[in-house]
Amino acid sequence: MVNRDRLKELDEFTLADLEAVRLVLRGDSVVDWHRLNFQDEQEIREFCMAQELHPDEPADRARMNAIKSEAINYLRRHFEYPIPKPVEQASIEELFLLAAGRGHRQTCACTILKCMHIIHHLDGRELLFMLPMSDQEIFHVVEEKVYRVIGSMLAEGFPITEFVGGRKNKDSLYTKLLSKRDAATAQVFDKLRFRVVAREREDIIPILQYLTKKLFPFNYVVPAQSINSMFHFKRFCQKNDHLKKFLSEMQAGRDEDYTPSDNVFSADSYRVIHFVVDMPVRLPRKLLERAPSTAWALGPVVFVICEFQVIDRETEAANEQGEASHAKYKDRQKKAVMRRLQLGMREMKTPRRSDEPPAPVSRRPERTAPPPTPERDTADRPRDSRRRPGPRSQR
């Protein structure tokens, strides 16, 4: 029989699964973790594959070992960091298992893996800059990967009622940059964006877990760019006896009600799971051949920023009511743009009309504050020619 992919039931989640989902919801950095919780080599291999590195291919194995050597050399060059021989000589799989253990070797293994995470990322970024490729070519490669994974989920009957992918058009980019005083082009994370609508709210967590295994690794979720206005994580876990037992072992800080947004044009009633991923993408050989010879040592993987939204169909329908609707959102945003263009800083000295949004704030509120529950800048829901008619998003 064919072993078909399926979503994990919550009762099948491992501690590693739960921590990966929590990181997506919170937008934390894996560098702030103090341990990994992979149970066996199969989980480790899946994680490597999500990085677009294939452990059974000699070139990829050599690439992983090169990244590891560079991480160790960096730690010794700048910190004179003592690394025991068994850790230095461990295979990649053994290094991950050590990181799930205890004691000094566990700390060393985690330290090396954190540096490897950064090195792999920087090398992929450097490779992208060295390639004579347009954004459109790169976006096409990313879309192929996303459509392949989500398409297989739809084909297998996963509880997804709608999937939309698209690119932000120039007019939307103009409006976004004009509407926010602290925005810069480099901070536009939603040039390429994808939206998944789950059948039911309880399907969202298993879908997120699956995506971290098959589409993007959790360690490349962009820190401080996640919004979760749907799930109180701790309360959600406490309702499930299997997940509840993991709570005492969770790392990366305190729990809170939600992960807030700093989008001043949002309605308080808007609910969404939103996050940004620096997606690892393995380039085809024909594209790599266009890179200069100096880039060959950087490997075959580049990173491309993508925005994701995951929501259930009932919440999506509710989001299209009243002040949370896409039309209302766009109207508030456009008014702010026109006011800024016409008045500039003078608008700060004039009373704000009751139908105008407040002036943008500089950053998101501290997470210790009572959590607001609006969305991020969700103007212009991703869309393409394959999209089925349905409610629009405010992304």
C-alpha positions as CSV (number, residue, x, y, z in Angstrom):
1,M,0.0,0.0,0.0
2,V,1.1,3.6,-0.6
3,N,2.0,5.5,2.6
4,R,0.1,8.7,2.1
5,D,0.8,11.9,3.9
6,R,-1.7,13.0,6.5
7,L,-2.0,15.6,9.2
8,K,-0.9,14.6,12.7
9,E,-3.5,14.3,15.3
10,L,-2.9,16.5,18.4
11,D,-2.4,13.3,20.4
12,E,0.5,12.4,18.1
13,F,2.4,15.7,18.5
14,T,5.9,15.5,19.9
15,L,7.4,18.2,22.1
16,A,9.4,19.3,19.0
17,D,6.2,19.6,17.0
18,L,4.5,21.7,19.6
19,E,7.5,24.0,20.0
20,A,7.7,24.5,16.2
21,V,4.1,25.6,16.1
22,R,4.5,27.9,19.1
23,L,7.5,29.6,17.4
24,V,5.4,30.2,14.3
25,L,2.6,31.7,16.4
26,R,4.9,33.9,18.5
27,G,7.5,34.9,15.9
28,D,10.4,34.1,18.2
29,S,14.0,33.3,17.3
30,V,15.4,29.8,17.5
31,V,18.8,31.4,18.6
32,D,17.1,32.2,21.9
33,W,16.3,28.5,22.6
34,H,18.5,26.5,24.9
35,R,17.8,23.0,23.6
36,L,16.3,21.0,20.7
37,N,13.9,18.2,21.3
38,F,14.2,15.9,18.3
39,Q,13.5,12.3,19.4
40,D,15.2,10.3,16.6
41,E,17.1,10.5,13.3
42,Q,13.9,10.5,11.2
43,E,12.8,13.8,12.8
44,I,16.3,15.1,12.2
45,R,16.3,14.1,8.5
46,E,12.9,15.7,8.0
47,F,14.3,18.9,9.5
48,C,17.4,18.8,7.2
49,M,15.1,18.2,4.2
50,A,13.0,21.2,5.1
51,Q,16.3,23.2,4.9
52,E,16.5,21.9,1.3
53,L,19.6,19.8,2.3
54,H,19.5,16.1,1.4
55,P,21.6,14.0,3.8
56,D,21.9,11.1,1.4
57,E,23.4,13.2,-1.4
58,P,27.2,13.4,-1.1
59,A,27.4,17.1,-2.2
60,D,24.8,18.1,0.4
61,R,26.5,16.0,3.1
62,A,29.7,17.8,2.3
63,R,27.9,21.1,2.4
64,M,26.5,20.4,5.8
65,N,29.9,19.4,7.1
66,A,31.4,22.6,5.7
67,I,28.8,24.7,7.5
68,K,29.5,22.8,10.7
69,S,33.3,23.3,10.4
70,E,32.8,27.1,9.7
71,A,30.6,27.3,12.8
72,I,33.3,25.6,15.0
73,N,36.0,27.8,13.6
74,Y,34.0,30.9,14.2
75,L,33.5,30.0,17.8
76,R,37.1,29.3,18.3
77,R,38.3,32.4,16.4
78,H,36.3,34.9,18.4
79,F,35.5,33.2,21.7
80,E,38.1,30.5,22.2
81,Y,35.1,28.3,22.8
82,P,36.1,24.9,24.1
83,I,34.5,22.1,22.1
84,P,35.0,18.5,23.2
85,K,36.3,16.1,20.5
86,P,33.2,13.9,20.5
87,V,31.1,17.0,19.7
88,E,33.5,18.2,17.0
89,Q,33.7,14.8,15.4
90,A,30.0,14.1,15.6
91,S,27.9,13.7,12.4
92,I,25.1,16.2,11.7
93,E,22.5,13.7,13.0
94,E,24.6,13.0,16.1
95,L,25.0,16.7,16.7
96,F,21.2,17.1,16.8
97,L,20.8,14.2,19.2
98,L,23.4,15.7,21.5
99,A,21.5,19.0,21.4
100,A,18.5,17.1,22.8
101,G,20.6,15.6,25.7
102,R,22.0,17.1,28.9
103,G,25.2,18.6,30.2
104,H,28.1,20.4,28.6
105,R,28.1,18.5,25.3
106,Q,24.4,19.4,24.9
107,T,25.2,23.1,25.3
108,C,28.1,22.9,22.9
109,A,26.0,21.1,20.3
110,C,23.2,23.8,20.6
111,T,25.8,26.5,20.3
112,I,27.3,25.0,17.1
113,L,23.8,24.4,15.6
114,K,22.8,28.1,16.2
115,C,25.9,29.3,14.4
116,M,25.2,26.8,11.6
117,H,21.7,28.3,11.3
118,I,23.1,31.7,10.8
119,I,25.9,30.6,8.4
120,H,23.5,28.7,6.1
121,H,21.2,31.7,6.0
122,L,23.9,34.2,5.2
123,D,25.4,32.0,2.5
124,G,22.0,31.6,0.9
125,R,21.4,35.3,1.0
126,E,24.8,35.9,-0.6
127,L,24.1,33.4,-3.3
128,L,20.8,35.1,-4.1
129,F,22.6,38.5,-4.5
130,M,25.2,37.0,-6.8
131,L,22.8,35.4,-9.2
132,P,21.8,37.4,-12.3
133,M,18.1,36.8,-11.7
134,S,15.1,39.1,-11.4
135,D,12.6,39.0,-8.6
136,Q,10.1,37.6,-10.9
137,E,12.3,34.6,-11.7
138,I,13.0,33.9,-8.0
139,F,9.3,34.3,-7.1
140,H,8.4,31.8,-9.8
141,V,10.7,29.2,-8.2
142,V,9.2,29.9,-4.8
143,E,5.7,29.6,-6.1
144,E,6.5,26.3,-7.7
145,K,7.6,24.9,-4.3
146,V,4.6,26.2,-2.4
147,Y,2.1,25.1,-5.1
148,R,3.6,21.6,-5.1
149,V,3.3,21.2,-1.3
150,I,-0.1,22.8,-0.9
151,G,-1.3,21.1,-4.1
152,S,-0.4,17.7,-2.7
153,M,-2.3,18.5,0.5
154,L,-5.4,19.4,-1.5
155,A,-5.0,16.2,-3.5
156,E,-4.8,14.1,-0.4
157,G,-8.0,15.6,1.0
158,F,-6.5,17.7,3.7
159,P,-9.0,20.0,5.5
160,I,-8.3,23.1,3.3
161,T,-11.2,24.9,1.6
162,E,-9.2,27.5,-0.2
163,F,-5.6,28.3,-1.1
164,V,-4.5,31.5,-2.7
165,G,-1.0,32.7,-3.8
166,G,0.0,35.9,-5.4
167,R,2.4,38.9,-5.7
168,K,1.8,42.4,-4.4
169,N,1.3,44.8,-7.2
170,K,3.1,48.1,-7.4
171,D,0.2,50.3,-6.5
172,S,-0.3,48.3,-3.3
173,L,3.4,48.7,-2.5
174,Y,3.2,52.5,-3.1
175,T,0.2,52.7,-0.7
176,K,1.8,50.5,2.0
177,L,5.0,52.6,2.0
178,L,3.2,55.9,2.0
179,S,0.8,54.8,4.8
180,K,3.6,54.0,7.3
181,R,6.1,56.6,8.5
182,D,8.7,54.0,9.5
183,A,8.4,51.8,6.5
184,A,11.2,51.1,4.0
185,T,11.2,49.0,0.9
186,A,13.4,46.4,2.6
187,Q,10.7,46.0,5.3
188,V,8.0,45.0,2.8
189,F,7.6,41.3,3.6
190,D,4.5,40.5,1.6
191,K,5.7,41.0,-2.0
192,L,5.0,37.3,-2.3
193,R,2.2,36.0,-0.1
194,F,0.1,32.9,0.4
195,R,-3.2,32.2,2.2
196,V,-4.5,28.9,3.4
197,V,-8.2,28.6,4.6
198,A,-8.8,25.6,6.8
199,R,-12.1,23.9,7.1
200,E,-12.4,24.3,10.9
201,R,-10.5,26.2,13.5
202,E,-9.1,23.1,15.1
203,D,-7.5,22.1,11.8
204,I,-5.1,25.1,11.9
205,I,-2.6,23.8,14.4
206,P,-2.1,20.5,12.6
207,I,-1.8,22.3,9.3
208,L,0.9,24.6,10.7
209,Q,2.8,21.6,12.0
210,Y,2.7,19.9,8.6
211,L,3.9,23.1,6.9
212,T,7.0,23.3,9.1
213,K,7.9,19.7,8.1
214,K,7.2,19.9,4.4
215,L,7.4,23.5,3.2
216,F,9.5,25.7,5.5
217,P,11.6,24.9,8.6
218,F,10.4,26.6,11.8
219,N,13.8,28.2,12.4
220,Y,13.5,30.5,9.4
221,V,10.2,32.1,10.6
222,V,11.2,35.8,10.7
223,P,11.3,37.0,14.4
224,A,8.8,39.7,15.6
225,Q,6.7,39.4,12.4
226,S,4.1,36.9,13.6
227,I,0.5,37.7,14.5
228,N,-1.7,35.3,16.4
229,S,-5.1,36.8,17.2
230,M,-6.9,33.4,17.3
231,F,-5.2,31.0,19.8
232,H,-4.4,31.5,23.5
233,F,-1.6,28.9,23.3
234,K,-1.4,27.9,26.9
235,R,-5.2,27.6,27.3
236,F,-5.4,25.6,24.0
237,C,-2.8,23.1,25.2
238,Q,-4.4,22.7,28.7
239,K,-7.6,21.5,27.0
240,N,-5.7,18.5,25.6
241,D,-4.2,16.0,28.0
242,H,-1.4,15.0,25.7
243,L,-0.3,18.6,24.9
244,K,-0.8,19.7,28.5
245,K,2.1,17.5,29.7
246,F,4.5,19.3,27.4
247,L,3.8,22.8,28.9
248,S,6.3,22.5,31.7
249,E,9.0,21.6,29.2
250,M,8.4,24.5,26.8
251,Q,11.1,27.0,26.3
252,A,11.5,30.5,24.8
253,G,9.8,32.7,27.5
254,R,6.5,33.3,28.9
255,D,3.0,32.5,27.5
256,E,0.6,35.2,26.7
257,D,-2.9,35.5,25.3
258,Y,-2.0,36.5,21.7
259,T,0.8,37.8,19.6
260,P,-0.3,41.4,18.9
261,S,-0.1,43.5,15.7
262,D,1.1,47.0,15.3
263,N,-1.1,47.8,12.2
264,V,-3.1,50.9,13.1
265,F,-5.5,50.5,10.2
266,S,-6.8,47.2,11.5
267,A,-10.2,46.6,13.1
268,D,-10.2,45.2,16.7
269,S,-12.4,42.4,15.6
270,Y,-10.0,41.1,12.9
271,R,-8.7,37.6,13.6
272,V,-5.8,35.8,11.7
273,I,-2.7,33.7,12.0
274,H,0.0,35.6,10.1
275,F,3.7,35.0,9.9
276,V,6.7,35.7,7.6
277,V,9.1,33.1,6.5
278,D,12.5,33.4,4.9
279,M,11.9,30.4,2.7
280,P,14.8,28.2,1.8
281,V,14.5,27.3,-1.9
282,R,16.8,24.8,-3.7
283,L,17.7,26.2,-7.2
284,P,17.7,24.0,-10.3
285,R,21.1,23.4,-11.8
286,K,20.3,25.5,-14.9
287,L,19.9,28.5,-12.6
288,L,22.9,27.8,-10.5
289,E,25.0,27.6,-13.7
290,R,24.4,31.3,-14.2
291,A,26.2,32.1,-10.9
292,P,29.9,33.1,-11.0
293,S,32.4,30.5,-10.0
294,T,33.0,32.3,-6.7
295,A,29.4,31.3,-5.7
296,W,29.8,27.6,-6.1
297,A,31.0,27.1,-2.5
298,L,27.8,28.6,-1.2
299,G,25.6,25.6,-2.0
300,P,22.4,25.4,-3.9
301,V,20.0,27.1,-1.5
302,V,18.7,30.7,-1.5
303,F,16.3,32.4,0.9
304,V,13.2,34.4,-0.2
305,I,10.9,36.3,2.1
306,C,7.2,35.2,1.9
307,E,4.2,36.0,3.9
308,F,1.7,33.4,5.1
309,Q,-1.8,33.6,6.5
310,V,-3.7,30.7,7.9
311,I,-7.3,31.0,8.9
312,D,-10.5,28.9,9.1
313,R,-13.5,29.6,6.9
314,E,-15.8,30.7,9.7
315,T,-13.3,33.3,10.9
316,E,-12.7,34.4,7.4
317,A,-16.4,35.1,6.9
318,A,-16.6,37.0,10.2
319,N,-13.6,39.1,9.1
320,E,-15.6,40.4,6.2
321,Q,-18.3,41.9,8.4
322,G,-18.3,45.6,9.5
323,E,-15.1,47.5,10.3
324,A,-13.0,44.4,9.8
325,S,-13.8,44.1,6.1
326,H,-11.2,44.6,3.4
327,A,-13.1,47.6,2.0
328,K,-13.1,49.4,5.3
329,Y,-9.5,48.6,5.9
330,K,-8.4,50.0,2.5
331,D,-10.5,53.1,3.1
332,R,-8.8,53.8,6.4
333,Q,-5.4,53.2,4.8
334,K,-6.0,55.4,1.7
335,K,-7.3,58.3,3.9
336,A,-4.1,58.2,5.9
337,V,-2.0,58.2,2.7
338,M,-3.8,61.2,1.2
339,R,-3.6,63.1,4.5
340,R,0.1,62.5,4.7
341,L,0.7,63.5,1.1
342,Q,-1.2,66.7,1.5
343,L,-0.4,67.8,5.0
344,G,2.9,66.0,5.9
345,M,3.9,66.6,9.5
346,R,1.3,69.3,9.9
347,E,-1.3,66.6,10.4
348,M,0.2,66.0,13.8
349,K,-0.9,69.5,14.9
350,T,-4.5,69.2,13.7
351,P,-7.3,67.4,15.5
352,R,-8.0,64.0,14.1
353,R,-11.5,63.5,12.7
354,S,-13.6,60.8,14.1
355,D,-13.6,58.8,10.8
356,E,-9.8,58.9,10.5
357,P,-7.4,56.2,11.8
358,P,-4.8,57.2,14.5
359,A,-1.3,58.1,13.6
360,P,0.9,55.1,13.0
361,V,3.0,54.0,16.0
362,S,6.7,53.1,15.7
363,R,6.7,49.5,16.7
364,R,4.5,46.8,18.1
365,P,3.4,47.0,21.8
366,E,5.3,45.1,24.4
367,R,3.9,41.6,24.7
368,T,3.2,42.1,28.4
369,A,0.5,44.7,27.5
370,P,-3.1,43.6,27.1
371,P,-3.0,41.9,23.7
372,P,-4.8,43.6,20.9
373,T,-6.2,41.3,18.3
374,P,-6.1,43.0,15.0
375,E,-4.2,41.9,11.9
376,R,-0.9,43.0,10.3
377,D,-0.9,45.0,7.1
378,T,-3.2,42.6,5.3
379,A,-4.3,45.0,2.5
380,D,-4.7,43.2,-0.8
381,R,-5.2,39.6,-0.2
382,P,-3.0,37.4,-2.3
383,R,-4.7,36.4,-5.4
384,D,-4.1,34.9,-8.8
385,S,-6.1,33.7,-11.8
386,R,-6.8,30.4,-10.1
387,R,-8.5,31.9,-7.1
388,R,-12.0,30.9,-6.4
389,P,-14.5,33.7,-5.6
390,G,-14.6,34.4,-1.9
391,P,-14.1,37.0,0.8
392,R,-11.0,39.2,0.6
393,S,-8.3,39.6,3.2
394,Q,-6.9,42.7,4.7
395,R,-3.3,41.6,4.2
